[in-house]
Amino acid sequence: MNKFTSIEINAIYKHEHGLKYRVDDIDIHDVTGYEEWEKPKEYVLYTQLEAWTYPVWKKWVREKEDFLKKFTKITDK
C-alpha cells in the first residue's frame, strides 16, 4: 500500500501494473447531491501516457481512495 495521502495535479504516477499516467484534475462528481452529514467522494481524472491495450492519451476517472492504493508518484510536475 502506498504511503502518500495527497495527489499532485500534473505529476506523473505509475500504476501497480507499470504504466505511467499524468493526473489532470481532482474533482467531485456527484450529480445526485448528498446529505450534509455525508462527504461527497473525490475522483481523480488522469491521462494514460503509455500504450498497452488502450491507446496513449486515453482519459480515465477513478475514485481518489482507489487511486491512492494503486498508484505511486514517480515525478513532480
Secondary structure, DSSP 4 states (H G I P E B T S, - for coil): --------TT-EEEETTS-EEEEEEEEE--TT---TTSPPPEEEEEEE-S-SSS-TT-EEEEEHHHHHHHEEE----
